[in-house]
């Protein structure tokens, strides 16, 4: 009986601990954000959520978020926001994928015409060039939104982000 109790007790304790842990709400960052206020101040961080008239920002970076470094979330009303710059997650990978597919297009065009001469040499140049160009474009891509303390422009920003 004691052996059975010793085997079941740790399972029961971990189940109860997991049930208590699951009650917490987990918010993940949507994207990187940079806000310029109407007074000219600038804040960089991770956008957590947008509500009807406010945006909630974690003022750290992704490494600090993953290490659970606790910063007080910044809440900005649209009436105090002049401009928002957003950088989406996964934009570099998406750029590489698009660049690779564009770099491979000449190879597929040559295959369809049965022109195999020089195909390997040509594709050895176009595919890596497409990958590099796509990575650079993905790295530098960002979306700018002018809010200028306007309710309608802020709601247009919310619709475009989600």
C-alpha positions as CSV (number, residue, x, y, z in Angstrom):
1,X,0.0,0.0,0.0
2,X,2.9,2.4,0.8
3,X,4.5,1.6,-2.5
4,X,1.4,2.4,-4.3
5,X,1.0,5.7,-2.4
6,X,4.6,6.6,-3.1
7,X,4.0,6.1,-6.8
8,X,0.7,7.9,-7.1
9,X,1.6,10.9,-4.8
10,X,4.2,12.6,-7.2
11,X,1.8,12.2,-10.1
12,X,-1.0,13.9,-8.1
13,X,1.2,16.7,-7.0
14,X,2.5,17.5,-10.5
15,X,-1.1,17.4,-11.9
16,X,-2.3,19.9,-9.2
17,X,0.8,22.1,-9.9
18,X,0.1,22.1,-13.6
19,X,-3.5,22.9,-13.1
20,X,-2.6,25.9,-11.1
21,X,0.0,27.0,-13.7
22,X,-2.5,26.8,-16.6
23,X,-4.8,29.4,-15.0
24,X,-2.4,32.2,-16.0
25,X,-3.1,34.2,-19.2
26,X,-0.2,34.0,-21.6
27,X,0.3,37.0,-23.9
28,X,2.8,36.7,-26.7
29,X,4.3,39.7,-28.5
30,X,2.7,40.4,-31.9
31,X,5.6,42.3,-33.5
32,X,8.3,44.9,-32.9
33,X,7.0,48.4,-32.6
34,X,8.4,51.9,-32.4
35,X,6.1,54.7,-31.3
36,X,6.7,58.4,-31.7
37,X,4.5,60.5,-29.4
38,X,2.9,63.8,-30.2
39,X,5.5,65.5,-27.9
40,X,8.4,63.9,-30.0
41,X,9.4,61.1,-27.6
42,X,10.2,57.7,-29.0
43,X,9.6,54.2,-27.5
44,X,10.8,50.9,-28.9
45,X,9.5,47.6,-27.8
46,X,7.2,44.7,-28.5
47,X,3.5,45.2,-29.1
48,X,1.5,43.0,-26.9
49,X,-2.1,44.0,-27.7
50,X,-4.2,46.8,-29.0
51,X,-7.5,47.7,-27.5
52,X,-10.2,50.1,-28.7
53,X,-8.2,53.3,-28.1
54,X,-4.8,52.1,-26.7
55,X,-1.8,50.1,-27.6
56,X,0.1,48.1,-24.9
57,X,3.9,47.8,-25.4
58,X,6.6,45.7,-23.6
59,X,9.5,48.2,-23.5
60,X,12.2,45.5,-23.8
61,X,13.4,43.3,-26.7
62,X,12.7,39.7,-27.6
63,X,15.7,38.3,-25.6
64,X,14.5,40.1,-22.5
65,X,10.9,38.8,-23.1
66,X,12.1,35.2,-23.4
67,X,14.2,35.6,-20.2
68,X,11.0,36.8,-18.4
69,X,12.6,40.1,-17.5
70,X,9.8,42.1,-16.0
71,X,9.3,45.6,-17.2
72,X,6.2,47.6,-16.6
73,X,4.1,47.6,-19.8
74,X,3.6,50.9,-21.4
75,X,0.1,51.9,-22.4
76,X,-0.4,54.6,-25.0
77,X,-3.7,56.2,-26.0
78,X,-4.1,57.1,-29.7
79,X,-4.4,60.7,-28.6
80,X,-0.7,60.7,-27.6
81,X,0.6,58.8,-30.7
82,X,1.9,60.6,-33.8
83,X,3.5,57.8,-35.7
84,X,3.9,54.0,-35.4
85,X,6.5,51.8,-37.1
86,X,5.9,48.1,-37.1
87,X,8.3,45.2,-38.0
88,X,6.6,41.9,-38.3
89,X,8.0,38.6,-37.0
90,X,9.4,36.2,-39.6
91,X,10.0,38.8,-42.3
92,X,13.5,37.7,-43.0
93,X,12.5,34.1,-43.6
94,X,9.7,35.2,-45.8
95,X,12.0,37.4,-47.8
96,X,14.5,34.6,-48.3
97,X,11.7,32.2,-49.5
98,X,10.4,34.8,-51.9
99,X,14.0,35.6,-53.1
100,X,14.8,32.0,-53.6
101,X,11.7,31.3,-55.6
102,X,12.3,34.4,-57.8
103,X,16.0,33.3,-58.3
104,X,14.8,29.9,-59.4
105,X,12.4,31.2,-62.0
106,X,15.0,31.4,-64.8
107,X,15.9,27.8,-64.1
108,X,12.3,26.6,-64.5
109,X,12.0,28.7,-67.7
110,X,15.1,27.1,-69.2
111,X,13.8,23.6,-68.2
112,X,10.5,24.2,-70.0
113,X,12.4,25.1,-73.2
114,X,14.7,22.1,-72.8
115,X,17.8,24.4,-72.7
116,X,20.0,22.6,-70.2
117,X,23.3,24.2,-71.4
118,X,24.7,26.5,-68.8
119,X,21.7,26.0,-66.5
120,X,23.7,24.9,-63.5
121,X,26.0,27.9,-63.8
122,X,23.2,30.3,-64.2
123,X,21.1,28.9,-61.4
124,X,24.3,28.9,-59.1
125,X,24.2,32.7,-59.5
126,X,20.5,33.6,-59.5
127,X,19.3,31.5,-56.6
128,X,21.9,32.8,-54.0
129,X,21.5,36.3,-55.3
130,X,17.7,36.0,-54.9
131,X,18.2,34.6,-51.4
132,X,20.5,37.5,-50.4
133,X,18.2,40.2,-51.9
134,X,15.2,38.7,-50.2
135,X,16.9,38.6,-46.9
136,X,18.0,42.2,-47.2
137,X,14.5,43.3,-48.2
138,X,13.0,41.3,-45.4
139,X,15.4,42.7,-42.9
140,X,14.7,46.3,-43.9
141,X,11.0,45.9,-44.4
142,X,8.7,47.9,-42.0
143,X,5.3,49.4,-42.1
144,X,4.8,53.0,-41.1
145,X,1.5,54.4,-39.9
146,X,0.8,58.1,-39.3
147,X,-1.8,58.2,-36.5
148,X,-1.6,62.0,-35.6
149,X,-3.9,61.5,-32.6
150,X,-6.8,60.5,-34.9
151,X,-9.3,57.9,-33.9
152,X,-10.0,56.7,-37.4
153,X,-6.3,56.4,-38.4
154,X,-5.7,54.4,-35.2
155,X,-8.6,52.0,-36.0
156,X,-7.2,51.6,-39.6
157,X,-3.8,50.7,-38.0
158,X,-5.5,48.1,-35.8
159,X,-7.3,46.5,-38.8
160,X,-4.1,46.4,-40.9
161,X,-2.0,44.8,-38.0
162,X,-4.4,42.0,-37.2
